[in-house]
Amino acid sequence: MLKNATPVYVVNTKSQHKRGRDTQLANIAAAKAVADVVRTTLGPRAMLKLILDAIGGVVITSDGNAILREIDVGHPAAKAMLELSRTQDEEVGDGTTSVIVLAGALLQAAEPCLEAGVHPTVIVGAYMRALQDALSELEQRCAIAVDWNDEAQLQRVLRACLGTKVAAVYRERVAAWSLAAVKLIAESSAPAITAGAGTQRPLDIKNLVRVEKIPGGDLDDSAVIRGVVLNKDIVHPQMRRRIENPRLLLLDCPLEYRKGESQLTVEVTREADWEALLQSEEAVVRQLCERIAALRPDLVITEKGISDLAAYLLMRAGISALRRVRKTDNERLVRATGARIVSRIEEASQQDIGTGAGLFEVRRLGEEYYSFIEQCTAPGACTVLLRGGSKDTLNELERNLHDALCVLRSLYGDRRVVAGGGATEMALSRALLQRSALVEGAAQWPYRQAAEALEVIPRTLAENCGTSVVRLLTRLRAEHAEAGHSNIGVDGTSGELIDMIEAGIVDAYAVKAQALKTAVESACMLLRIDDILSAVRKREGSGTATGAADATEDANPTD
């Protein structure tokens, strides 16, 4: 080594730089803090969180994903934890709170191993081995097949899902709505492709089932519409507002004079030329309306605009029209009515006309008008109409309904369930503790820590229902030690130990497996971080933040 050598700074000295054991412990502390935020929202006795966002909006919910989506965190590890609930919500729609609580428990279990000098790579290897063993145990011993045609079984799964939500009071109705919506989509979809034992192609719930929230009225006014509901009114007051068995024409082109695609300037010097220009525009619109009238549709819906002249001409022809409909709504109308979207009116034919709807009617709900295209014979898309007293109630009902729809989607793809109430986690914990004797070397300790971390779900349920946690967990371990008692779990309402299968408290297999995989893999990712470099700083004289590029320029000044 050269004496009196000038130190070389690769990283900007003004940036924050953490490395080694301090980094890992800081990540664990951040993950525990995020898990503590949503820990009390797990189970039927869940507490609510009131969140005030930056623009003054208020969110009252117990949904883990909705809570974490609204909060703002600064630590990078905490931001990574927030992504877990979003991933879980996109994949299976439920278990967003469980995955955060489980990931926080796994990271907390790794803390004593790190302090004792166990290398993070050893811990990560033990965690991944525990994950594979847990998934194998979950599939072989915990999974129970369900019959998709048995609505009573599906209702039990939905009641268990909704029992932990704010909508638990209305869970019978929400379960009925979600089951009716998914049944409509499943029956009219193309034949499912078998991808494996008991697995089917998933349903496109996001695009085919729309939830329309309309404040006012009573919850009893809510219903599943066999068709599409549009927040639109007819373009001319004299058009028909009710049509039975309508012939539907869908357009994604405007019914008006085509304007220049770029800037266009027309110089008119004579009044006759101006009159000729107006007449040519009117002739084009009349020609378009005549071609539409030749197809004999009763209702025309377009994604673009309709001029006043076109609206008048369509009214004279006995045709009702809606304009500026969203692209997604137009595609749902295709699935619901059998129509085809026409891009050029010149190419429209009778095959493009949809005849699958039984009724078109414009109704006034509250202060707005809604167009109902309903009573479809084979609806490939449907609408869940929610009515209620306040927007907050409707927003929470929509979140709960989304979870129920996603659980049914998961069941349609993988028709297996597992026991709820922490019974599955306790059974997996006991199985992993028994298998830990086969793990050799230093990996045995973190393997056992991962097994014990799974007990966080029944422990949290016991804490939230106000019972004695230590006594209840001791009794639960004793129950699972006996053969044939692997379905015993914690009743989150009464705090008693009951058989979850007999009580009908079950979770979808896909939800539980995805929660395990997401929690363990994210914990392993955070444990492998040994260096945090924060090169974001504020430019002098301004309040804007600059990135790593500015820090690099400061670290390497030029002449």
C-alpha positions in Angstrom: 0.0 0.0 0.0 1.4 3.4 -1.0 2.1 5.8 1.9 0.4 9.2 2.0 -1.8 8.2 -0.9 -4.7 10.5 -1.6 -8.1 8.8 -0.8 -10.4 8.2 -3.8 -14.1 8.8 -3.2 -16.2 6.7 -5.5 -19.5 7.8 -3.9 -20.5 11.3 -3.2 -19.5 12.1 0.3 -22.7 14.0 0.9 -24.8 10.9 0.2 -26.1 8.6 3.0 -24.3 5.3 3.0 -25.1 2.3 5.2 -23.6 -1.1 4.9 -23.1 -4.4 6.7 -25.1 -5.6 9.8 -26.5 -2.1 10.4 -28.2 -2.2 7.0 -29.9 -5.5 7.6 -31.1 -4.6 11.1 -32.5 -1.3 9.8 -34.4 -3.1 7.0 -35.8 -5.5 9.6 -36.9 -2.6 11.8 -38.6 -0.9 8.9 -40.4 -4.1 7.9 -41.6 -4.6 11.5 -42.9 -1.0 11.5 -45.0 -1.5 8.4 -46.3 -4.9 9.7 -47.4 -3.2 13.0 -49.5 -0.7 11.0 -51.8 -3.4 9.6 -51.4 -6.0 12.3 -54.6 -4.9 14.1 -56.7 -5.2 10.9 -56.4 -9.0 10.7 -59.4 -11.1 11.5 -63.2 -10.5 12.1 -62.4 -8.3 15.1 -60.2 -6.1 13.0 -59.8 -2.4 13.8 -60.3 0.3 11.2 -57.8 2.8 10.0 -58.7 6.4 9.1 -56.3 7.8 6.6 -56.2 11.5 5.5 -54.5 11.8 2.1 -52.5 14.8 0.8 -55.5 16.4 -0.9 -57.8 16.1 2.1 -59.6 12.9 1.1 -60.6 10.5 3.9 -60.3 6.7 3.6 -61.8 4.5 6.3 -61.0 0.8 5.8 -59.5 -2.4 7.2 -58.2 -3.6 3.9 -54.4 -4.0 4.1 -53.8 -3.0 0.5 -56.0 0.1 0.7 -54.2 1.2 3.9 -50.7 0.7 2.6 -51.5 2.3 -0.7 -52.4 5.6 1.0 -49.5 5.9 3.4 -46.2 7.5 2.5 -42.9 6.0 3.8 -39.3 7.1 3.3 -37.3 4.0 4.1 -36.5 1.9 0.9 -37.2 -1.4 2.8 -40.6 -0.1 3.9 -41.4 0.8 0.3 -40.5 -2.8 -0.7 -42.9 -4.0 1.9 -45.7 -1.9 0.5 -45.3 -3.6 -2.8 -46.1 -7.0 -1.2 -49.7 -6.1 -0.6 -50.1 -4.7 -4.1 -48.6 -7.9 -5.6 -50.9 -10.1 -3.5 -53.9 -8.0 -4.5 -53.1 -8.2 -8.2 -52.5 -11.9 -8.1 -55.3 -13.3 -6.0 -57.1 -10.3 -4.5 -57.2 -11.5 -0.9 -54.6 -12.0 1.9 -53.1 -8.6 1.6 -52.8 -8.1 5.4 -51.6 -11.7 6.1 -48.7 -11.4 3.7 -47.4 -8.2 5.3 -47.8 -9.6 8.9 -46.1 -12.9 7.8 -43.2 -11.1 6.1 -42.6 -8.9 9.1 -42.6 -12.0 11.4 -40.1 -13.8 9.1 -37.7 -10.8 9.2 -38.1 -10.5 12.9 -37.3 -14.2 13.3 -34.0 -13.7 11.4 -32.8 -10.9 13.7 -31.4 -13.1 16.5 -29.6 -15.2 13.8 -27.9 -12.2 12.3 -26.9 -10.9 15.8 -25.4 -14.3 16.5 -23.2 -14.1 13.4 -25.1 -16.4 11.0 -24.5 -15.3 7.4 -27.5 -13.9 5.6 -26.9 -16.4 2.7 -27.4 -19.3 5.2 -30.6 -17.7 6.5 -31.9 -17.2 2.9 -31.2 -20.8 2.0 -32.9 -22.1 5.1 -36.0 -19.9 4.4 -36.2 -21.0 0.8 -36.0 -24.6 1.9 -38.7 -24.0 4.5 -40.9 -22.5 1.7 -40.6 -25.5 -0.5 -41.4 -27.8 2.4 -44.3 -25.7 3.4 -45.8 -25.6 -0.1 -45.4 -29.4 -0.4 -47.1 -29.9 3.0 -49.8 -27.4 2.0 -50.7 -29.3 -1.2 -50.4 -32.8 0.2 -52.0 -32.6 3.6 -53.9 -29.3 3.9 -55.7 -28.9 0.6 -59.4 -29.9 0.2 -61.1 -30.1 -3.2 -64.4 -28.2 -3.7 -67.1 -28.6 -6.2 -67.6 -25.5 -8.4 -71.2 -26.4 -9.0 -72.0 -26.6 -5.2 -73.1 -23.1 -4.4 -73.3 -23.9 -0.7 -69.6 -24.6 -0.5 -68.7 -21.5 -2.5 -70.9 -19.4 -0.2 -69.0 -20.8 2.8 -65.7 -19.8 1.2 -67.1 -16.3 0.5 -68.5 -15.8 4.0 -65.1 -16.7 5.5 -63.5 -14.2 3.2 -66.0 -11.4 4.0 -66.2 -12.2 7.7 -63.0 -10.2 8.3 -64.2 -7.2 6.3 -66.3 -4.2 7.2 -69.0 -5.7 5.0 -69.4 -8.7 7.4 -72.9 -7.4 8.3 -73.9 -7.6 4.6 -71.7 -10.6 3.7 -74.7 -12.8 2.7 -75.7 -10.2 0.1 -72.1 -9.4 -1.1 -71.4 -13.2 -1.4 -74.6 -13.6 -3.4 -73.7 -10.7 -5.7 -70.2 -11.8 -6.3 -71.3 -15.5 -6.9 -74.0 -14.4 -9.4 -71.5 -12.2 -11.3 -68.8 -14.8 -11.6 -71.3 -17.5 -12.5 -72.5 -15.3 -15.4 -69.0 -14.8 -16.6 -68.0 -18.4 -16.2 -71.0 -19.7 -18.1 -70.7 -17.4 -21.1 -66.9 -17.5 -21.4 -65.1 -19.8 -23.8 -64.6 -23.4 -22.6 -61.8 -23.4 -19.9 -58.5 -25.0 -20.8 -57.3 -27.5 -18.3 -53.8 -26.5 -17.2 -53.3 -29.2 -14.6 -55.0 -31.3 -12.0 -58.0 -29.3 -10.9 -56.9 -26.1 -12.5 -58.7 -24.0 -15.1 -57.9 -20.9 -17.1 -58.6 -17.8 -14.9 -61.5 -15.5 -15.5 -61.0 -11.9 -16.6 -62.8 -10.4 -13.6 -61.2 -7.0 -14.0 -62.5 -6.2 -17.4 -65.8 -8.2 -17.5 -67.3 -7.3 -14.1 -67.8 -3.6 -13.5 -68.9 -2.1 -10.2 -71.1 1.0 -10.5 -71.4 2.9 -7.3 -74.4 5.3 -7.0 -74.9 7.1 -3.7 -78.5 7.2 -2.5 -81.2 4.6 -2.1 -80.9 1.5 0.1 -78.6 -1.4 0.0 -81.6 -3.6 -1.0 -81.7 -1.6 -4.3 -78.3 -3.1 -5.3 -78.3 -5.9 -7.9 -76.3 -7.7 -10.5 -77.3 -6.5 -13.9 -77.2 -9.0 -16.8 -75.6 -6.5 -19.1 -73.9 -3.1 -19.0 -74.8 0.1 -17.1 -73.5 3.4 -18.6 -73.4 6.7 -16.9 -74.8 8.3 -20.1 -78.0 9.9 -21.4 -79.3 10.0 -24.9 -78.0 12.9 -27.1 -81.4 14.2 -28.1 -84.4 14.6 -25.8 -86.9 13.2 -28.3 -85.1 9.9 -28.8 -86.6 6.8 -27.4 -85.6 6.2 -23.8 -86.9 2.6 -23.6 -86.5 -0.1 -26.3 -87.2 -3.7 -25.9 -85.0 -6.2 -27.8 -82.9 -3.4 -29.3 -80.6 -3.8 -32.3 -77.3 -2.4 -31.2 -74.6 -0.8 -33.4 -71.2 0.0 -31.7 -68.8 2.5 -33.2 -65.4 3.9 -32.4 -65.6 6.6 -35.1 -67.3 10.0 -34.8 -70.7 10.9 -36.4 -69.7 14.3 -37.5 -67.8 16.0 -40.3 -64.3 14.8 -40.5 -61.9 17.6 -39.5 -58.3 17.9 -40.7 -55.8 15.8 -38.8 -53.4 18.7 -38.7 -53.8 22.4 -38.7 -56.0 23.4 -41.6 -56.9 26.9 -42.8 -59.6 27.6 -45.4 -59.9 31.1 -46.8 -63.4 32.0 -48.1 -63.8 35.2 -50.1 -67.4 34.8 -51.3 -70.6 34.0 -49.4 -71.5 31.4 -51.9 -68.3 29.5 -51.2 -69.1 29.5 -47.5 -72.6 28.2 -48.2 -71.2 25.4 -50.4 -68.7 24.5 -47.6 -71.5 24.2 -45.1 -73.6 22.2 -47.5 -70.8 19.8 -48.2 -70.3 19.2 -44.4 -74.1 18.6 -44.0 -74.1 16.2 -47.0 -71.3 14.1 -45.4 -73.2 13.8 -42.1 -76.5 13.0 -43.9 -74.7 10.3 -45.9 -73.3 8.7 -42.7 -76.7 8.8 -41.0 -78.4 7.2 -44.1 -75.9 4.4 -44.1 -76.6 3.8 -40.4 -80.4 3.9 -40.9 -80.0 1.3 -43.7 -78.8 -1.2 -41.1 -82.0 -0.6 -39.1 -80.4 -0.3 -35.6 -82.4 0.8 -32.6 -79.5 2.1 -30.6 -76.1 3.5 -31.7 -73.2 3.8 -29.2 -70.0 5.5 -30.2 -66.7 6.2 -28.4 -66.4 9.6 -30.2 -68.7 12.6 -30.6 -72.0 13.0 -32.4 -72.8 16.4 -34.0 -76.2 18.1 -33.4 -77.2 17.5 -37.0 -76.4 13.8 -36.7 -78.4 13.5 -33.5 -81.4 15.2 -35.2 -81.2 12.9 -38.2 -80.9 9.8 -36.1 -83.9 10.9 -34.0 -85.9 11.4 -37.2 -85.0 7.8 -38.2 -86.2 6.5 -34.8 -82.7 5.6 -33.6 -81.4 6.4 -30.1 -77.7 7.3 -29.6 -75.1 7.5 -26.8 -71.7 9.2 -27.3 -68.3 9.4 -25.8 -68.5 5.9 -24.2 -65.3 4.5 -22.7 -63.3 2.0 -24.7 -63.6 -0.6 -21.9 -67.4 -0.2 -21.8 -67.7 -0.6 -25.5 -65.7 -3.9 -25.3 -67.9 -5.1 -22.5 -71.0 -4.4 -24.7 -69.4 -6.6 -27.3 -69.3 -9.5 -24.8 -72.8 -8.8 -23.5 -74.7 -8.2 -26.7 -72.8 -10.0 -29.4 -72.2 -6.8 -31.5 -68.9 -6.0 -33.2 -67.2 -2.6 -33.0 -67.2 -0.8 -36.3 -64.3 1.5 -37.2 -65.7 2.8 -40.5 -69.4 3.2 -41.1 -68.9 2.4 -44.8 -67.8 -1.1 -43.8 -70.7 -1.8 -41.4 -72.9 -4.7 -42.2 -75.8 -6.7 -40.6 -73.3 -9.1 -39.0 -72.0 -6.2 -36.8 -75.5 -5.6 -35.2 -75.9 -6.9 -31.7 -79.2 -8.5 -30.8 -78.3 -10.1 -27.5 -79.8 -7.5 -25.2 -83.4 -7.7 -24.0 -84.0 -4.1 -22.9 -82.5 -0.6 -23.2 -83.7 2.0 -20.8 -82.5 5.3 -19.5 -83.2 5.7 -15.8 -82.6 8.6 -13.4 -80.8 7.5 -10.2 -80.1 10.3 -7.8 -79.1 13.4 -9.8 -77.7 11.6 -12.9 -79.0 9.5 -15.8 -77.9 6.0 -16.4 -78.4 3.8 -19.5 -79.2 0.2 -18.9 -78.5 -2.4 -21.6 -79.7 -5.5 -19.7 -81.6 -8.8 -19.8 -78.9 -10.2 -22.1 -79.4 -13.7 -23.3 -75.8 -14.8 -22.9 -74.0 -12.0 -21.1 -70.2 -12.3 -21.3 -70.0 -9.2 -19.1 -72.1 -7.9 -16.2 -72.5 -4.9 -13.9 -72.8 -4.9 -10.1 -75.0 -1.9 -9.1 -74.2 -0.7 -5.6 -76.5 1.7 -3.8 -75.9 3.1 -0.3 -76.1 6.1 1.9 -72.6 7.5 1.6 -69.6 7.3 -0.7 -67.3 5.9 2.1 -69.7 3.0 2.6 -69.9 2.3 -1.1 -66.1 2.5 -1.5 -65.6 -0.1 1.3 -68.3 -2.3 -0.1 -66.5 -2.1 -3.5 -63.2 -3.2 -1.9 -64.9 -6.1 -0.1 -66.7 -7.1 -3.3 -63.4 -7.0 -5.2 -61.9 -9.4 -2.7 -64.8 -11.8 -3.0 -64.7 -11.7 -6.8 -60.9 -12.4 -6.8 -61.4 -15.3 -4.4 -64.0 -16.8 -6.7 -61.6 -16.3 -9.7 -58.9 -18.1 -7.7 -61.3 -21.0 -7.0 -62.3 -21.2 -10.6 -58.6 -21.6 -11.5 -57.7 -23.9 -8.6 -60.6 -25.6 -6.9 -59.0 -26.3 -3.6 -59.4 -24.7 -0.1 -57.5 -24.9 3.2 -58.6 -24.4 6.7 -58.7 -20.8 7.9 -58.4 -19.2 11.4 -54.6 -19.8 11.6 -55.1 -23.6 11.5 -53.2 -24.0 8.3 -50.3 -21.9 9.5 -50.1 -23.8 12.8 -50.2 -27.1 10.9 -47.4 -26.0 8.6 -45.4 -24.7 11.6 -45.6 -28.1 13.3 -44.7 -30.0 10.1 -41.6 -27.7 9.6 -40.5 -28.1 13.2 -40.6 -31.9 12.7 -38.6 -31.6 9.5 -36.0 -29.3 11.0 -34.2 -32.4 12.5 -33.3 -33.3 8.9 -31.6 -29.9 8.3 -27.8 -30.1 9.0 -25.4 -27.4 10.0 -26.1 -23.7 10.8 -29.2 -23.7 8.6 -31.2 -25.6 11.2 -31.6 -22.6 13.4 -33.1 -20.2 10.8 -35.2 -23.1 9.5 -36.8 -23.5 12.9 -37.2 -19.7 13.2 -39.1 -19.7 9.9 -41.3 -22.5 11.2 -42.1 -20.6 14.5 -42.7 -17.4 12.5 -45.8 -19.0 10.9 -47.5 -18.9 14.3 -47.9 -15.1 13.9 -51.2 -15.5 12.1 -53.1 -17.4 15.0 -51.2 -15.2 17.5 -52.5 -12.0 15.8 -56.0 -13.4 15.6 -55.9 -14.1 19.3 -54.6 -10.7 20.1 -57.3 -8.9 18.0 -60.2 -10.8 19.6 -58.9 -9.9 23.2 -58.3 -13.3 24.6 -55.2 -14.7 26.5 -52.7 -15.2 23.8 -50.2 -17.4 25.7 -52.9 -19.8 27.0 -54.7 -20.0 23.6 -51.5 -20.7 21.7 -50.4 -23.3 24.2 -53.8 -25.1 23.8 -53.6 -24.8 20.0 -50.1 -26.4 19.9 -51.4 -29.2 22.1 -54.4 -29.8 19.8 -52.1 -29.9 16.7 -49.8 -32.3 18.5 -52.7 -34.9 18.4 -53.3 -36.8 15.2 -56.3 -35.6 13.2 -56.6 -32.2 14.7 -54.8 -30.2 12.0 -57.9 -28.2 11.2 -58.2 -26.7 14.7 -57.9 -22.9 14.6 -58.8 -19.7 16.4 -62.3 -18.4 16.1 -61.5 -14.7 15.6 -64.9 -13.7 17.0 -65.1 -15.6 20.2 -61.5 -16.5 20.8 -62.2 -20.2 21.1 -60.5 -23.2 19.4 -62.8 -24.9 16.9 -62.6 -27.1 13.8 -62.4 -24.7 10.9 -63.6 -27.1 8.3 -66.8 -27.9 10.3 -67.4 -24.3 11.0 -67.0 -23.4 7.3 -64.1 -21.0 7.8 -61.8 -21.8 4.8 -59.5 -19.9 2.5 -58.7 -20.5 -1.1 -55.6 -22.6 -1.7 -54.3 -20.2 -4.3 -54.5 -17.3 -1.8 -52.7 -19.1 1.0 -49.9 -20.4 -1.4 -49.4 -17.0 -2.9 -49.1 -15.4 0.5 -46.5 -17.9 1.6 -44.4 -17.4 -1.5 -44.6 -13.6 -1.6 -43.8 -13.3 2.1 -40.8 -15.6 2.1 -39.3 -14.4 -1.1 -39.6 -10.7 -0.1 -38.0 -11.5 3.3 -35.1 -13.2 1.6 -34.7 -10.3 -0.8 -34.5 -7.8 2.1 -32.1 -10.1 4.1 -29.7 -10.2 1.1 -29.3 -6.4 1.1 -26.0 -5.4 2.7 -25.6 -1.9 1.3 -28.0 1.1 1.1 -26.8 4.1 -0.9 -29.0 7.2 -0.8 -27.6 9.6 -3.3 -30.7 11.9 -3.4 -30.1 15.4 -2.1 -31.6 18.8 -2.5 -30.1 21.3 -4.9 -28.8 24.4 -3.1 -31.2 27.3 -3.6 -34.2 25.1 -4.7 -36.5 22.6 -3.1 -36.3 20.0 -5.9 -34.6 16.7 -5.3 -31.9 15.6 -7.7 -30.9 12.0 -8.4 -27.7 10.0 -8.5 -26.6 11.7 -11.7 -26.1 15.0 -9.8 -24.3 13.2 -7.1 -22.0 11.7 -9.6 -21.3 15.1 -11.2 -20.4 16.5 -7.8 -18.1 13.6 -7.1 -16.3 14.0 -10.4 -15.9 17.8 -11.0 -14.6 18.9 -14.4 -12.3 21.8 -15.2 
